[in-house]
Amino acid sequence: MDRKKLDKDNVMEINWEQQKVLSNPLRARIVAYLYEQPMTPKQVADLLGKTPGTVYYHIQQLLKHDILEIESINTEKGIVEKYYRARARTYKNPEKVSPPGHVDGRTSNIYLSKKLVAQLSEELENLFFKYGHLSHKEKDTEEQSPYSIEFLIKEANEEEKE
C-alpha cells in the first residue's frame, strides 16, 4: 500500500517510552521511509547505507514499542521476508504538557546537510515573512492576537545519532 495516498494527518498518540525510542534520528529516518512504503530491513539498510544488522536492531526496537507493524510476510525458497510499515506519519504524546502560553509546537529528528539546514532556515524565514503579510491583509476582517513564533535548529547529541 502506497502511504502517500493516505491521509497526511495520520497521527498516533504515544507515551514517554515510545517518544524516547523515536528521538533517535536514525529511527526517525527509518520510520519516515517505512511510512512511505513497506520494506524489509535489508531494503531500508540499502537506502540508508547502513548494515542490515544495525537496521534490523532499530526496526525491532520500533516494532517492540508499537511504532512499526508487519505489513506482510513473504516466504520464497525457504527465505522469510518481513515487510514493515510505520503506523503513523506523526506521533504526539498527549501526556506532554506545554509551558504556559505555548499554543502549538513540533519537533523532528532528521539528518540534514549544512546545505539543507541553510535551505530550511531560509524557507522558515520566508514563512514568517509570508504570514506577516497575510496577517496585515486580514487585520480588518479577522480578530487577531499577538504571538511569538520561534524556530530552533540544533545538532542532536552524539548518543542520539545512532
Secondary structure as GFF3:
##gff-version 3
##sequence-region A 1 162
A	DSSP	three_ten_helix	3	5	.	.	.	ID=ss1
A	DSSP	beta_strand	11	13	.	.	.	ID=ss2
A	DSSP	alpha_helix	16	22	.	.	.	ID=ss3
A	DSSP	alpha_helix	25	36	.	.	.	ID=ss4
A	DSSP	alpha_helix	41	48	.	.	.	ID=ss5
A	DSSP	alpha_helix	52	64	.	.	.	ID=ss6
A	DSSP	beta_strand	68	76	.	.	.	ID=ss7
A	DSSP	beta_strand	79	86	.	.	.	ID=ss8
A	DSSP	beta_strand	90	92	.	.	.	ID=ss9
A	DSSP	alpha_helix	114	138	.	.	.	ID=ss10
A	DSSP	alpha_helix	158	161	.	.	.	ID=ss11
###
